Amino acid sequence: MVTVGLLVTLKARPGKEEELAGFLVSALPLAQGEPETTAWFAIKIDDSTFGIADFFPDVAGRQAHLDGPIAAALLQRAEELLAAPPDIKPVDVLAAKLPT
């Protein structure tokens, strides 16, 4: 069961779109290694805008993710890859359908 999540929007620096997409793809194993990350999606919104949507059983799981390796790696490369700081919105889950 998930109760909280994060919606993160990332705007790539001009010319860094493919590199940002590659970074997001490379983060999947890190997300898979986080026991409290129930669902994690890296998405492309348009040619230069990307996103991450991830969901957790509780606030502690969400905070563990924010303190984890994906966030650290993104912050380390933010100036290089991003045109603006990440837009990170914590969300509450009202209803969910997940695989069993």
N, C-alpha and C positions, 0 to 999 in steps of 0.2 A: 504494500500500500504506500502511496505517496501523498504527502500533505503540503509540501512546499517545493519551490523550484527557483530557477533563475532564467531570465531572458536576457541575453547579451547580444548587443548589436555592435558590429565591427566594421568600420569604414577603412578600406585599404588605401594606402598612399598610391598615387598614380604610378603605374608600372610595377606595383607589388601585388597585384591581384592574384596571380598564380602562386606566388610564394606564400601569401596568406592562406589560400586554399590548401596548399600542401602542408602548411603548419597545422591546420585544423585536422586534416586527414591523419597526420602523424600523431596527434594527441589521442586518438582512439584507444590505443593500448593503455595509456595512462588512465583514462576514464574506466576502462575495463578492470583496472587494478584497484579501483576505489570501491570498497564493499558497500558504502552508503549511497553511491550513485546508482539509483534504480534504473534511470533512463537518461541517455545522453545523445543529443543530436547536434551535428555540425551542419549548417545549411548555407546555401547561397541564395541571397535575396534578389540581387541584380548584379550587373557586371562588376561593381566595386564594393558592394555591401554584403557582408556575411553575418552569420549569427550562430549562437549556441543556445540551445534550450536543454536544460537538464533538470532532473527531478529527484527528490530525496524523501525518505520516510519522515524526517523531522528537521527542525532547525539546526540541531547539532550536526546532522549529516551534511546539510547545506554549508555550514560554517567550515566543516572539515574539508569540503571541496574547495571553498574559497581560500583556505590555507594550504591547499595541496599543490602538486607539481604542475598541473595545467595552468593555473592562475599565475604561478611563479614564472613559468616559461613564457607565457604571454606578456607579462609585465616586463620581462627581460628583453623582449623583442619589440615591444610596443612602439618605441620611437622609430625603429627601422621599418616596420610593416604598416603602421596605422596612421591615417590622416588626422585622427582625433582620438581622445581617450575612449576606451570601451564604455558603452552605455550599458550598465549592469543594473537590472531591475529584479529585486526579489519579488516572488509571486506566491500566492496561496493557491493550492489546487482545490477546486470545488468538486470536480468529478474526474475520473480517469478510467481508461480502458487499457489494460496492459496484458501482454501474453501471460499465460499461466505457466 
